[in-house]
């Protein structure tokens, strides 16, 4: 078991109940439903199946609904694909429909793209595999003439990015607005917004999500060049979100692969400083679509994302369409566990909490728990929480201690599935006569598994806006009487 959370995308390779059950056993914490594919009914069925299996296994698995967003794509060709030759002319023509494309021109699903272009712009198709240079623009902006910069094969429905970013497409399409209602109906724990330009886009998405009756956390997918143009632009979108996803595919295409590593590190650091969980995604174990083991480069990529401070690492095609979905998860868990064992907590992570505790009462409460976990590596922490704020703070310091977030609120439990090092656990405080005995007994198998000697049970009301009284009990697992902490 690892403290880093594993997000796995569901698709044809993982929709079978038997495979999905093995994936949950292997260590999946959150499943991603990619709304770029599939029908509403398929998403509903997948979410229901995940929750049914999770309940059978006595665990909480989060559901992340990933909206398609304004992913601009070419239309389709009369044949399945065409071969483009370096130096040839190729037209993007807004007047062409499906299956009308050929080796000279193809249609677009977003005709306004042409209005955003200037002579000399570089368009990147299929994640940059085909590059086109803008040569001529129709005065009515109904077509654009480009020069092919590199030879290659192009098939229909491939995405288009503008090198350097700057496309005006809004973050939410009509499809996304409809899909928000579907995400609300399946009670998604997280809703990811694709291609947001700034914090205002996230605020607008949140308003639609709340209007649909959902209390899901809003995840900002960082994939436009303008969102990482400065520290201020990063902070703006991070502040508006509940969590961020470093979506390295489209982001890397827009800013160039040379800048991607440092931008990833800056995003993770700035999100951590504001207490926001981070998912690092895209091509993390890409070779495992076809192979049962990752490359050494992929091992190091996952490891470095964790060392940078990611709360979660994500599988896309590896678990959705690959040959080895279960093995991909097992490999990620293996890498994460190894990194966590060898690296431990750093003082930098402890210090980050200073900026997250806005009064002395909160600071004292959380620092007491942290001090206890630093002094005793065989100490577990069980946190009684109403809204998940205390476990969220604990997860920020990347403690070596095992942390359980105890709540009777299913929505709170779902949101804790993304918090590094926190195991969401259903517990109804109102139904317990002896709190300490109930918690200790409920977690007895876990405390034995982790070879723990003590259990710190905490209820920090001041951190969750439920009063000013903070209570902690230290339970010696080899004794009968608790020690007030």
Secondary structure, 3 states (H helix, E strand, C coil): CCCCEEEEECCCCCCCHHHHHHHHHHCCCEEEEECCCCCHHHHHHHHHHHHHHHHHCCCCCEEEEECCCCCCEECCECCCEEEECCCCEEEEECCCCCCCECCCEECECCHHHHHHCCCCCEEEECCCCEEEEEEEECCCCCEEEEEECCCEEEECCCEEEECCCCCCCCCCCHHHHHHHHHHHHCCCCEEEECCCCCHHHHHHHHHHHHHCCCCCEEEEEECCHHHHCCHHHHHHHHHHCCEEEEEHHHHHHHHCHHHHHHHHHHHHHHHHHCCCEEEEECCCCHHHHCCCCCCHHHHHHHHHHHHHCCCEEEECHHHHCCCCHHHHHHHHHHHHHHHHHHHCCCHHHHHHHHHCCCCHHHHHHHHHHHHHHHHCCCEEEEEECCCCHHHHHHHHCCCCCEEEEEECCHHHHHHHHHCCCEEEEECCHHHCCCHHHHHHHHCHHHHHHCCCCEEEEEEEHHHHCCCCCEEEEEEECCCCCCEEC
